[in-house]
């Protein structure tokens, strides 16, 4: 009589394991290959996180409206992206000023600003030196921007007047 319950338990365990594996696959894979889930945060949460480590932000329009391309918004930013910026600040020791977040007006795509994966940082000699001396040069992006990949897989593109960074993860937070 005890055999039937054991079989049911083994079947349940197998089904649970398959369901968990399917959930991980559905969650999506990063460019680095690891399955991830995405947690979105508000503008207020992001700015609080940035203030904690001394990261500043600015916009040409002096605003934070996600639907206005002259604003710098963090609404719907991925938590890992905000944590990645914190990691960059702590690791580099550089002054960081974010000039682009999740607002409309950037290029589209899965790993885009709008989808919460990217931040733009103002160019500065400290940040530029840190990126070029710490990360691995990986060649030119399709638009000609030179790129560097961090050890955790995040990609830093030099767009001339700013750094365009895609955060696939928090950078070792």
PyMOL commands that set and color helices and strands:
alter all, ss='L'
color gray80, all
select helices_A, chain A and resi 2-27+43-53+79-92+125-134
alter helices_A, ss='H'
color red, helices_A
select strands_A, chain A and resi 40-41+56-57+77-78+97-100+118-122+136-140+146-149+155-158+162-166
alter strands_A, ss='S'
color yellow, strands_A
deselect
rebuild
show_as cartoon
